[in-house]
Amino acid sequence: MSSEVPVQPHRPVPPPPRGTAAVPALVALATAVGSTGLAAGGTAGPLLATAMTGSAAAAGLPVAMNLAGQAGAAILISRLASQGRRGPGLAAGFAVGAAGAALVVPAGASGSFPLVLLGSVLLGAANAAVFLARYAAAAVVPPDRRGRALGRVLSATAVGAVVSPVLLGPGAVLAAHAGLVRESGAYLVAIVAFGAAALAFAALSRAGLSGGRPEGAETGGVLRALRSSRAWPAISALALTNFAMVGVMTVAPVHLSAGGDGLTAVGLVVALHVVCMFGPSAVTGALADRFGPVYLIAAGGVFLFGAGVLGAMAGEHDPVVMTLHLVLVGLGWNGGVVGGSALLGATASPGLRTHLEGIGEAAMGLAAVVAAPLAGVVSAIGGYRGLAAGLGVFAAAGLALTCTRARRRPS
């Protein structure tokens, strides 16, 4: 059985360069290292902002700046990839992220919040590199193995994404010993993690990750890609899935804490959710290759709908139901993102693929920017149950429509 979505006909794809067989595994390893710095933007940023300003109202600003930087960097890194410089582009993204973390550390010590925000924007470049790395692995394997390749990288990302929050404590101790603000400890970890990943991708660019200009690459690619309609179902799947996940996870930790769960318990539930987001990717990537990406996106919609049903049933003192709810959110995100990424590779023309990868990543970031504040407003009006149910229905309906549109794409 194969997906109903036909691959756009084009000139035969040349075989991967010799010596690139180990590149996907090396990309996965480098990404695992780099992703250990992710907590700097997503978790430490709000803590540092609150500590510096004395107000929780400022907590979301570093995250917003980080997401904005991620969206912009995704376009730039993908532009380099379209010029045959995918490895250097990813290396540059990690290097800029390391520089951003290096800026935040002294800014926190000197009390300069504007510099913290500037550093957060730069930090977003490393986040973009972490998630665009999946396409780097897929680019050096035959088309029928792209799902497995990108799934392997996302699975490796799970290692760093889970380890990263665990390093918050040791990082804070290290920062305190150095006479720095404790909340900047995660940024010290990010400097090392992103710096190491930058060196690794610079080396990989010499080992088959980057070649000449991609087959059929087009000038004016971003504008052409924006006008192209073939890959929009894939981009819609990525954005819808991330919107639903970010909306839930913006409020879920607060809901768990309000129910009396300690920070340790909340952290364990969130860690399990993250494992379900990334961990199954090697399996789901293979399923995308075997059965087609549309079925995986549909499964993601089913999981997100089920998550909405459980979320609507979860009270403040239902840790078991909340855990199952967040597990399904993680699995739904995995299906939508792995399926959407594979669908993007199957529908985008070779000359526009790298540009569309960046647009897809930017769409995910912009969806998150909208979802986070909106979730706070909706939960304040309708409670967490209303938020969870609404996001579940919205995501499931949106992904169902996306699958329908994808199946109708002309060859």
C-alpha positions in Angstrom: 0.0 0.0 0.0 1.3 3.5 -0.7 0.0 7.0 -0.2 -2.4 8.5 -2.7 -0.1 11.6 -2.8 1.9 11.3 -6.0 5.5 12.6 -6.1 5.8 15.4 -8.6 7.4 14.0 -11.7 10.9 15.4 -12.4 14.2 14.4 -13.7 15.6 11.2 -12.2 17.2 11.9 -8.8 20.9 11.1 -8.9 22.1 8.6 -6.3 23.5 9.9 -3.1 27.2 10.7 -3.3 29.5 7.9 -2.3 30.6 7.9 1.3 27.3 9.4 2.6 25.9 6.2 4.0 26.8 7.1 7.6 25.7 10.7 7.3 22.1 10.3 8.6 23.4 8.6 11.7 26.1 11.3 12.2 23.4 14.0 11.7 21.3 12.3 14.4 24.2 12.2 16.8 25.1 15.9 16.2 21.5 16.9 16.6 21.2 15.0 19.9 24.2 17.0 21.2 22.8 20.3 20.0 19.3 19.7 21.4 20.7 19.5 24.9 20.7 23.3 24.8 17.0 23.6 24.0 16.0 24.3 27.7 17.8 27.7 27.5 15.1 29.2 25.3 12.0 27.3 26.4 12.5 26.9 30.1 15.3 29.0 31.5 14.2 32.1 29.5 10.9 32.7 31.5 12.7 32.0 34.7 15.5 34.5 34.0 13.0 37.1 32.8 10.9 36.8 36.0 14.0 36.9 38.2 15.3 40.0 36.4 12.1 42.0 36.2 10.4 40.7 39.3 7.2 40.2 37.3 5.7 37.1 35.8 4.2 39.2 33.1 7.7 39.4 31.4 8.1 35.6 31.4 6.9 35.1 27.9 9.0 37.7 26.2 12.2 35.7 25.9 10.2 32.8 24.5 8.5 35.0 22.0 11.8 36.5 20.9 13.3 33.0 20.6 10.4 31.8 18.4 10.7 34.9 16.2 14.4 34.2 15.8 13.7 30.6 15.0 11.2 31.5 12.3 13.5 33.9 10.6 16.6 31.7 10.8 14.6 28.8 9.3 14.2 30.7 6.1 17.8 31.8 6.0 19.2 28.3 6.7 16.9 26.8 4.0 18.1 29.4 1.6 21.7 28.3 2.2 20.5 24.7 1.7 19.0 25.6 -1.7 22.5 26.9 -2.7 24.1 23.5 -1.9 25.3 24.7 1.5 23.1 22.8 3.9 25.9 21.7 6.2 27.4 25.2 6.6 23.9 26.6 7.0 23.1 24.3 9.9 26.6 25.0 11.4 25.9 28.7 11.2 22.6 28.3 12.9 24.1 26.5 15.8 27.0 29.0 16.0 24.6 32.0 16.0 22.6 30.2 18.8 25.8 29.7 20.8 26.6 33.4 20.4 23.1 34.3 21.6 23.5 32.2 24.7 26.9 33.8 25.3 25.3 37.2 25.1 22.5 36.3 27.6 24.9 35.2 30.3 26.6 38.6 30.9 23.4 40.4 30.1 21.8 38.5 33.0 24.7 39.3 35.3 24.6 43.0 34.4 20.8 43.3 34.6 20.3 44.3 31.0 17.0 42.8 30.0 17.0 44.2 26.4 20.3 42.4 25.8 18.7 39.2 27.1 15.9 39.6 24.6 18.4 40.2 21.8 20.3 37.1 22.9 17.0 35.2 22.8 16.4 36.1 19.2 19.9 34.8 18.2 19.3 31.7 20.3 16.3 30.9 18.0 18.8 30.2 15.2 20.0 27.1 17.0 16.4 25.9 17.6 15.8 26.3 13.8 19.0 24.2 13.1 17.9 21.5 15.5 14.6 21.0 13.7 15.8 21.5 10.2 18.5 18.9 10.7 15.9 16.2 10.0 15.7 17.3 6.4 19.5 17.2 6.1 19.4 13.5 6.9 16.5 12.9 4.4 18.4 14.7 1.6 21.2 12.1 1.4 19.0 9.0 1.2 16.8 7.6 -1.6 13.2 8.9 -1.6 11.7 5.7 -0.3 13.8 6.0 2.9 13.4 9.7 3.7 10.8 9.0 6.4 13.2 6.7 8.2 16.0 9.2 8.0 14.1 12.2 9.3 12.5 10.0 12.0 15.9 8.9 13.2 17.0 12.5 13.7 13.8 13.4 15.5 14.3 10.4 17.8 17.8 11.6 18.5 16.3 15.0 19.3 14.3 13.3 22.1 17.6 12.5 23.9 18.6 16.1 24.1 15.1 17.4 24.7 14.7 15.2 27.8 18.2 15.7 29.1 18.1 19.5 28.6 15.7 20.2 31.5 17.5 17.8 33.7 20.6 20.0 33.3 18.9 23.1 34.7 19.9 22.2 38.2 23.6 21.5 37.5 23.8 24.5 35.3 22.4 26.7 38.0 25.1 25.4 40.4 27.8 26.1 37.9 26.5 29.6 37.3 26.4 30.3 41.0 30.0 29.2 41.5 31.0 31.5 38.6 29.3 34.4 40.3 26.5 34.6 37.7 22.7 34.6 37.9 21.6 31.0 38.7 18.9 31.2 36.0 21.6 31.7 33.4 23.1 28.2 34.0 21.1 26.7 31.1 22.7 29.2 28.8 26.1 28.0 29.8 25.0 24.5 28.8 23.7 25.9 25.5 27.0 27.5 24.7 28.7 24.2 24.9 25.9 22.1 23.2 25.3 24.5 20.3 29.0 25.1 19.8 29.7 21.4 19.6 26.9 20.9 17.2 28.2 23.8 15.0 31.6 22.1 14.8 30.0 18.7 14.0 27.9 20.1 11.2 30.9 22.0 9.8 32.7 18.7 9.7 29.8 16.9 8.2 29.6 19.5 5.4 32.9 17.9 4.2 31.5 14.4 4.4 28.7 14.4 2.0 26.1 16.6 3.8 26.6 19.4 1.3 27.3 19.2 -2.4 26.7 21.4 -5.3 23.5 23.3 -6.1 20.6 20.9 -5.7 19.1 19.3 -8.8 16.6 21.7 -10.4 17.2 24.5 -7.9 15.4 27.6 -8.9 16.2 31.3 -8.4 13.7 33.4 -6.5 12.8 30.3 -4.7 11.1 31.7 -1.6 8.6 33.7 -3.6 8.0 30.8 -6.0 7.5 28.5 -3.1 4.9 30.8 -1.5 3.0 30.8 -4.8 3.2 27.0 -5.1 0.1 25.2 -3.9 1.3 21.6 -4.1 3.0 21.5 -0.7 0.6 23.7 1.3 -1.2 20.7 2.8 2.1 19.5 4.3 2.9 23.0 5.6 -0.7 23.2 7.0 -0.2 19.9 8.8 3.0 21.1 10.4 1.5 24.4 11.6 -1.8 22.9 12.8 -0.1 20.2 14.8 2.4 22.6 16.5 -0.5 25.1 17.2 -2.4 22.4 19.1 0.6 21.1 21.0 1.9 24.5 22.0 -1.6 25.7 23.0 -2.0 22.7 25.4 1.6 22.8 26.8 1.4 26.5 27.5 -1.3 25.9 30.2 -0.9 22.2 31.1 2.0 22.7 33.6 0.0 25.4 35.4 -3.1 23.2 35.5 -1.1 20.4 37.0 0.5 22.6 39.6 -2.9 24.0 40.6 -4.0 20.5 41.3 -1.4 20.2 44.0 1.2 18.3 42.0 4.8 19.2 43.0 7.3 20.5 40.5 9.0 17.1 40.4 5.7 15.4 39.4 5.0 18.1 36.8 8.5 17.7 35.4 8.0 13.9 35.0 4.7 14.3 33.2 6.1 16.9 30.9 9.2 14.7 30.3 7.0 11.8 29.3 5.1 14.1 27.0 8.4 15.1 25.3 9.4 11.5 24.9 6.1 10.8 23.1 6.7 13.8 20.9 10.1 12.6 19.6 10.7 9.1 20.8 8.5 7.1 18.3 9.9 9.0 15.3 12.1 6.2 14.0 9.0 3.9 13.9 6.6 6.5 12.5 9.2 7.6 9.9 9.3 4.0 8.7 5.5 3.9 8.7 5.4 7.0 6.5 7.7 5.3 4.0 5.6 2.1 4.1 2.0 3.4 4.1 2.4 7.0 3.0 2.5 10.3 5.0 -1.2 11.1 4.7 -2.1 8.1 6.9 0.3 9.2 9.5 -1.1 12.8 9.6 -4.6 11.3 9.9 -3.4 9.2 12.9 -2.0 12.4 14.4 -5.4 14.0 14.1 -7.0 11.0 15.8 -4.5 11.1 18.7 -5.1 14.9 19.1 -8.9 14.4 19.1 -8.5 11.7 21.8 -6.3 14.0 23.8 -9.0 16.7 23.6 -11.6 14.2 25.0 -9.4 13.2 27.9 -8.4 16.9 28.6 -12.1 17.8 28.7 -12.5 15.1 31.4 -9.5 16.0 33.5 -10.0 17.9 36.7 -7.4 19.6 38.8 -6.8 16.4 40.8 -6.7 13.8 38.0 -3.0 13.2 37.5 -3.6 9.9 35.7 -6.0 11.4 33.2 -3.7 14.4 32.7 -0.8 12.1 32.0 -2.7 10.1 29.4 -4.0 13.3 27.9 -0.4 14.7 27.5 0.9 11.4 26.2 -1.8 11.5 23.4 -0.8 15.2 22.7 2.8 14.1 22.2 1.9 11.2 20.0 -0.4 13.4 17.9 2.3 15.9 17.5 4.7 13.2 16.3 2.2 11.9 13.8 1.5 15.3 12.4 5.1 16.5 12.2 6.7 13.3 10.9 3.8 12.9 8.4 3.9 16.5 7.4 7.6 16.5 6.9 7.5 13.4 4.8 4.5 14.8 2.8 6.6 17.9 2.2 9.4 15.8 0.7 6.9 13.9 -1.5 5.0 16.9 -2.9 7.6 19.6 -3.3 9.5 19.9 -6.5 13.2 19.4 -6.1 14.0 23.1 -7.0 11.7 24.4 -4.2 12.0 21.7 -1.6 14.7 23.4 0.6 12.8 26.7 0.5 9.5 25.0 1.5 11.3 23.2 4.3 12.2 26.6 5.7 8.7 28.0 5.2 7.2 24.9 6.9 9.5 25.4 9.9 8.7 29.1 10.0 4.9 28.3 9.9 5.4 26.0 12.9 7.1 28.8 14.8 4.5 31.4 13.9 1.8 29.0 14.9 3.4 28.6 18.3 3.7 32.4 18.7 -0.1 32.7 18.1 -1.0 29.7 20.2 0.8 30.5 23.4 -0.9 33.8 24.3 -4.2 32.7 22.8 -4.2 29.6 25.0 -3.9 31.7 28.1 -6.9 33.8 27.2 -9.0 30.8 26.2 -8.2 28.9 29.4 -9.0 32.0 31.5 -12.4 32.2 29.9 -13.4 28.5 29.5 -10.9 26.7 31.8 -8.4 24.1 30.9 -11.1 21.6 30.0 -12.6 24.0 27.4 -9.1 24.8 26.0 -8.2 21.1 25.7 -11.5 20.1 24.1 -11.4 23.1 21.7 -7.8 22.4 20.5 -8.5 18.7 20.1 -11.5 19.3 17.8 -9.8 22.1 15.9 -6.6 20.1 15.3 -8.5 17.0 14.3 -10.8 18.8 11.9 -7.9 20.8 10.4 -5.8 17.7 9.8 -8.7 15.8 8.3 -9.2 18.6 5.8 -5.5 18.7 5.2 -5.5 15.0 4.4 -8.4 15.4 2.0 -6.7 18.2 0.2 -3.4 16.2 0.0 -5.2 13.2 -1.6 -6.7 15.4 -4.3 -3.4 16.9 -5.4 -2.8 16.5 -9.1 0.3 14.6 -10.3 
